[in-house]
């Protein structure tokens, strides 16, 4: 990509949106990582019944005991959950 194209892309993406259309969407950010607190928070946000939360927590605890598979011929950085 030529320098001129990079400059144009940079200019367009960094300027204030000028066409007047906006959508207000409620968002919430959950911290990085996965633990029981995050599982509980997501379940609460989804208004899930207690039995489903229990199922998810049981699955999460099982997942914590599992070893990540060593896939043949794949190289990737192991995620830090």
MMTF fields as JSON, N, C-alpha, C and O atoms, coordinates in Angstrom:
{
  "mmtfVersion": "1.0.0",
  "mmtfProducer": "UNKNOWN",
  "numBonds": 323,
  "numAtoms": 324,
  "numGroups": 81,
  "numChains": 1,
  "numModels": 1,
  "chainsPerModel": [1],
  "groupsPerChain": [81],
  "chainIdList": ["A"],
  "bondAtomList": [4, 2, 8, 6, 12, 10, 16, 14, 20, 18, 24, 22, 28, 26, 32, 30, 36, 34, 40, 38, 44, 42, 48, 46, 52, 50, 56, 54, 60, 58, 64, 62, 68, 66, 72, 70, 76, 74, 80, 78, 84, 82, 88, 86, 92, 90, 96, 94, 100, 98, 104, 102, 108, 106, 112, 110, 116, 114, 120, 118, 124, 122, 128, 126, 132, 130, 136, 134, 140, 138, 144, 142, 148, 146, 152, 150, 156, 154, 160, 158, 164, 162, 168, 166, 172, 170, 176, 174, 180, 178, 184, 182, 188, 186, 192, 190, 196, 194, 200, 198, 204, 202, 208, 206, 212, 210, 216, 214, 220, 218, 224, 222, 228, 226, 232, 230, 236, 234, 240, 238, 244, 242, 248, 246, 252, 250, 256, 254, 260, 258, 264, 262, 268, 266, 272, 270, 276, 274, 280, 278, 284, 282, 288, 286, 292, 290, 296, 294, 300, 298, 304, 302, 308, 306, 312, 310, 316, 314, 320, 318],
  "bondOrderList": [1, 1, 1, 1, 1, 1, 1, 1, 1, 1, 1, 1, 1, 1, 1, 1, 1, 1, 1, 1, 1, 1, 1, 1, 1, 1, 1, 1, 1, 1, 1, 1, 1, 1, 1, 1, 1, 1, 1, 1, 1, 1, 1, 1, 1, 1, 1, 1, 1, 1, 1, 1, 1, 1, 1, 1, 1, 1, 1, 1, 1, 1, 1, 1, 1, 1, 1, 1, 1, 1, 1, 1, 1, 1, 1, 1, 1, 1, 1, 1],
  "groupList": [{"groupName": "UNK", "atomNameList": ["N", "CA", "C", "O"], "elementList": ["N", "C", "C", "O"], "formalChargeList": [0, 0, 0, 0], "bondAtomList": [1, 0, 2, 1, 3, 2], "bondOrderList": [1, 1, 2], "singleLetterCode": "X", "chemCompType": "L-PEPTIDE LINKING"}],
  "groupTypeList": [0, 0, 0, 0, 0, 0, 0, 0, 0, 0, 0, 0, 0, 0, 0, 0, 0, 0, 0, 0, 0, 0, 0, 0, 0, 0, 0, 0, 0, 0, 0, 0, 0, 0, 0, 0, 0, 0, 0, 0, 0, 0, 0, 0, 0, 0, 0, 0, 0, 0, 0, 0, 0, 0, 0, 0, 0, 0, 0, 0, 0, 0, 0, 0, 0, 0, 0, 0, 0, 0, 0, 0, 0, 0, 0, 0, 0, 0, 0, 0, 0],
  "groupIdList": [1, 2, 3, 4, 5, 6, 7, 8, 9, 10, 11, 12, 13, 14, 15, 16, 17, 18, 19, 20, 21, 22, 23, 24, 25, 26, 27, 28, 29, 30, 31, 32, 33, 34, 35, 36, 37, 38, 39, 40, 41, 42, 43, 44, 45, 46, 47, 48, 49, 50, 51, 52, 53, 54, 55, 56, 57, 58, 59, 60, 61, 62, 63, 64, 65, 66, 67, 68, 69, 70, 71, 72, 73, 74, 75, 76, 77, 78, 79, 80, 81],
  "secStructList": [7, 7, 2, 2, 2, 2, 2, 2, 2, 2, 2, 2, 2, 2, 1, 7, 7, 7, 1, 7, 7, 7, 7, 7, 7, 7, 7, 7, 7, 7, 7, 1, 1, 7, 7, 2, 2, 2, 2, 2, 2, 2, 2, 2, 2, 6, 6, 7, 7, 2, 2, 2, 2, 2, 2, 2, 2, 2, 2, 2, 2, 2, 2, 2, 2, 7, 7, 7, 7, 7, 7, 6, 6, 7, 7, 7, 7, 7, 7, 7, 7],
  "xCoordList": [0.849, 0.0, 0.898, 1.854, 0.594, 1.387, 1.168, 0.142, 2.149, 2.058, 0.823, 0.16, 0.509, -0.649, -1.94, -2.807, -2.075, -3.249, -3.323, -4.402, -2.189, -2.147, -2.588, -3.325, -2.137, -2.514, -4.019, -4.65, -4.589, -6.026, -6.813, -7.778, -6.412, -7.093, -7.006, -7.995, -5.842, -5.629, -6.522, -7.142, -6.591, -7.404, -8.888, -9.575, -9.375, -10.797, -11.177, -12.242, -10.339, -10.691, -10.529, -11.116, -9.767, -9.537, -10.423, -10.43, -11.172, -11.979, -13.349, -13.804, -13.981, -15.307, -16.334, -16.278, -17.273, -18.332, -19.233, -19.701, -19.479, -20.138, -21.523, -22.116, -22.056, -23.288, -24.555, -25.65, -24.436, -25.594, -26.301, -27.143, -26.009, -26.687, -25.934, -24.741, -26.634, -26.022, -27.018, -28.228, -26.516, -27.335, -26.776, -25.6, -27.62, -27.2, -27.458, -28.601, -26.398, -26.495, -25.832, -24.675, -26.576, -26.02, -24.964, -25.207, -23.824, -22.76, -22.191, -22.285, -21.614, -20.941, -19.664, -19.649, -18.614, -17.332, -17.028, -17.138, -16.65, -16.247, -14.733, -14.159, -14.101, -12.635, -12.122, -12.863, -10.854, -10.236, -10.169, -10.099, -10.191, -10.03, -11.349, -12.423, -11.248, -12.425, -12.269, -11.313, -13.217, -13.254, -14.723, -15.62, -14.961, -16.343, -17.116, -18.308, -16.453, -17.126, -17.649, -18.761, -16.854, -17.273, -18.426, -19.378, -18.35, -19.433, -20.729, -21.791, -20.633, -21.813, -22.372, -23.587, -21.493, -21.915, -22.656, -23.71, -22.107, -22.751, -24.112, -25.092, -24.161, -25.415, -26.464, -27.634, -26.041, -26.961, -27.471, -28.659, -26.583, -26.974, -27.99, -28.838, -27.895, -28.811, -30.084, -30.947, -30.188, -31.342, -31.586, -32.719, -30.5, -30.613, -31.105, -30.844, -31.802, -32.249, -31.057, -29.992, -31.256, -30.19, -29.612, -28.401, -30.475, -29.985, -29.007, -28.071, -29.222, -28.321, -26.982, -25.924, -27.037, -25.795, -25.008, -23.796, -25.679, -25.0, -24.351, -23.221, -25.06, -24.532, -23.281, -22.277, -23.347, -22.205, -21.002, -19.865, -21.257, -20.16, -19.527, -18.307, -20.335, -19.807, -18.943, -17.856, -19.423, -18.66, -17.365, -16.32, -17.432, -16.232, -15.186, -14.003, -15.629, -14.687, -14.058, -12.874, -14.838, -14.304, -13.276, -12.212, -13.596, -12.695, -11.352, -10.305, -11.389, -10.153, -9.22, -8.009, -9.744, -8.922, -8.374, -7.52, -8.864, -8.493, -7.174, -6.832, -6.454, -5.212, -5.534, -6.291, -4.963, -5.208, -4.59, -3.456, -5.319, -4.793, -3.552, -3.395, -2.699, -1.509, -1.822, -1.545, -2.396, -2.824, -1.623, -0.636, -1.721, -0.636, -0.483, -1.47, 0.754, 1.104, 0.494, 0.303, 0.187, -0.309, 0.622, 1.048, 0.927, 1.741, 0.995, 0.661, 0.739, 0.064, 0.464, 0.906, 0.299, 0.604, -0.525, -1.697, -0.175, -1.174, -1.893, -1.236, -3.232, -3.975, -3.783, -3.665, -3.755, -3.688, -5.093, -5.526, -5.808, -7.193, -7.275, -8.371],
  "yCoordList": [-1.173, 0.0, 1.241, 1.323, 2.172, 3.383, 4.251, 4.152, 5.103, 5.997, 6.889, 7.144, 7.362, 8.211, 7.49, 8.089, 6.222, 5.444, 5.276, 5.364, 5.036, 4.89, 6.185, 6.157, 7.31, 8.613, 8.836, 9.316, 8.488, 8.663, 7.77, 8.223, 6.52, 5.591, 6.097, 6.077, 6.543, 7.068, 8.279, 8.386, 9.182, 10.395, 10.058, 10.612, 9.162, 8.803, 8.074, 8.33, 7.192, 6.405, 7.179, 6.792, 8.241, 8.996, 10.219, 10.827, 10.6, 11.809, 11.497, 10.353, 12.521, 12.418, 12.018, 12.494, 11.142, 10.723, 11.919, 12.569, 12.216, 13.468, 13.326, 14.338, 12.132, 11.97, 11.903, 11.773, 11.988, 12.145, 10.887, 10.964, 9.746, 8.515, 7.884, 7.6, 7.67, 6.994, 6.004, 6.146, 5.031, 4.058, 3.908, 3.593, 4.134, 3.96, 2.519, 2.063, 1.824, 0.422, 0.276, 0.65, -0.266, -0.487, -1.587, -2.646, -1.338, -2.336, -2.482, -1.577, -3.613, -3.858, -4.619, -5.531, -4.245, -4.901, -5.782, -5.354, -6.997, -7.936, -8.063, -8.121, -8.106, -8.179, -9.405, -10.355, -9.36, -10.483, -11.69, -11.56, -12.856, -14.082, -14.804, -14.249, -16.046, -16.86, -17.548, -18.288, -17.295, -17.962, -18.088, -17.685, -18.643, -18.857, -17.547, -17.504, -16.496, -15.198, -14.722, -14.202, -14.901, -14.503, -15.383, -14.881, -16.683, -17.595, -17.172, -17.136, -16.854, -16.421, -15.099, -14.934, -14.176, -12.871, -13.014, -12.409, -13.807, -14.012, -14.684, -14.297, -15.683, -16.383, -15.426, -15.477, -14.566, -13.594, -12.611, -12.292, -12.129, -11.192, -11.814, -11.119, -13.122, -13.822, -14.293, -14.926, -13.972, -14.397, -15.902, -16.354, -16.663, -18.116, -18.718, -18.166, -19.825, -20.494, -21.097, -21.331, -21.337, -21.844, -23.166, -23.377, -24.058, -25.356, -25.198, -25.985, -24.169, -23.958, -23.393, -23.775, -22.489, -21.986, -23.137, -23.23, -24.012, -25.168, -26.04, -26.499, -26.266, -27.049, -26.377, -27.041, -25.065, -24.325, -24.361, -24.533, -24.199, -24.232, -25.622, -25.745, -26.645, -28.018, -28.229, -28.801, -27.771, -27.896, -27.087, -27.541, -25.893, -25.054, -25.753, -25.779, -26.313, -27.01, -28.223, -28.503, -28.926, -30.064, -29.576, -30.176, -28.49, -27.917, -27.539, -27.694, -27.038, -26.643, -27.83, -27.637, -29.031, -30.215, -30.835, -31.72, -30.369, -30.985, -30.422, -29.263, -31.268, -30.863, -30.484, -31.179, -29.396, -28.979, -30.007, -30.439, -30.395, -31.391, -30.885, -29.685, -31.792, -31.45, -31.804, -32.916, -30.862, -31.102, -31.281, -30.552, -32.242, -32.512, -31.367, -30.841, -30.989, -30.019, -28.633, -27.898, -28.266, -26.923, -26.217, -26.786, -24.996, -24.193, -22.898, -22.159, -22.63, -21.4, -21.093, -21.965, -19.841, -19.432, -19.926, -19.658, -20.641, -21.179, -20.032, -19.157, -20.015, -18.932, -18.946, -20.01, -17.788, -17.658, -17.376, -16.224, -18.42, -18.263, -17.579, -17.361],
  "zCoordList": [0.0, 0.0, 0.0, 0.771, -0.842, -0.932, 0.299, 0.973, 0.581, 1.722, 1.62, 2.626, 0.424, 0.228, 0.631, 1.269, 0.27, 0.646, 2.16, 2.746, 2.784, 4.238, 4.916, 5.902, 4.385, 4.945, 4.834, 5.775, 3.69, 3.476, 4.437, 5.053, 4.566, 5.472, 6.907, 7.64, 7.297, 8.653, 8.902, 9.96, 7.941, 8.076, 8.212, 9.07, 7.377, 7.38, 8.67, 9.233, 9.13, 10.316, 11.617, 12.627, 11.626, 12.859, 13.02, 14.09, 11.989, 12.12, 12.727, 12.719, 13.242, 13.843, 12.786, 11.652, 13.156, 12.24, 11.963, 12.898, 10.701, 10.346, 9.725, 9.351, 9.601, 8.841, 9.694, 9.146, 10.999, 11.856, 12.305, 13.199, 11.742, 12.149, 13.31, 13.208, 14.405, 15.553, 16.137, 15.958, 16.815, 17.522, 18.919, 19.099, 19.904, 21.289, 21.694, 21.731, 21.992, 22.385, 23.752, 23.94, 24.686, 26.012, 25.928, 25.349, 26.494, 26.503, 27.905, 28.735, 28.14, 29.406, 29.106, 28.279, 29.772, 29.573, 30.768, 31.917, 30.489, 31.535, 31.457, 30.37, 32.605, 32.638, 31.882, 31.633, 31.529, 30.84, 31.76, 32.982, 31.15, 31.907, 32.107, 31.876, 32.54, 32.776, 34.117, 34.346, 34.995, 36.288, 36.708, 35.967, 37.886, 38.326, 38.424, 38.12, 38.84, 38.955, 37.592, 37.497, 36.559, 35.214, 34.733, 34.134, 34.988, 34.609, 35.303, 34.681, 36.586, 37.34, 36.802, 36.687, 36.478, 35.963, 34.635, 34.437, 33.739, 32.436, 32.616, 31.98, 33.48, 33.731, 34.307, 33.928, 35.212, 35.813, 34.763, 34.742, 33.892, 32.834, 31.882, 31.321, 31.706, 30.793, 31.501, 30.892, 32.803, 33.615, 33.518, 33.357, 33.62, 33.518, 34.832, 35.901, 34.761, 35.985, 36.743, 36.17, 38.012, 38.882, 38.371, 38.435, 37.864, 37.392, 36.236, 36.101, 35.39, 34.263, 34.744, 34.243, 35.712, 36.305, 36.916, 36.719, 37.655, 38.254, 37.181, 37.35, 36.083, 34.971, 34.397, 34.142, 34.196, 33.636, 34.581, 34.14, 35.87, 36.847, 36.907, 37.013, 36.84, 36.834, 35.582, 35.667, 34.435, 33.187, 33.266, 32.8, 33.853, 33.994, 34.863, 34.524, 35.977, 36.877, 36.181, 36.367, 35.396, 34.636, 33.616, 33.466, 32.918, 31.916, 32.541, 31.914, 33.789, 34.468, 34.713, 34.819, 34.803, 35.066, 33.786, 33.834, 32.653, 31.38, 30.851, 31.084, 30.14, 29.492, 28.049, 27.371, 27.594, 26.212, 25.261, 25.471, 24.23, 23.296, 22.558, 22.333, 22.196, 21.414, 19.966, 19.517, 19.246, 17.882, 16.963, 17.059, 16.09, 15.149, 14.16, 13.645, 13.903, 12.868, 13.072, 12.103, 14.311, 14.584, 15.545, 16.551, 15.234, 16.134, 16.403, 15.477, 17.663, 18.069, 19.502, 20.25, 19.857, 21.219, 22.117, 21.852, 23.171, 24.081, 24.784, 25.348, 24.765, 25.423, 26.932, 27.54, 27.52, 28.973, 29.45, 29.475, 29.829, 30.252, 31.584, 32.1]
}
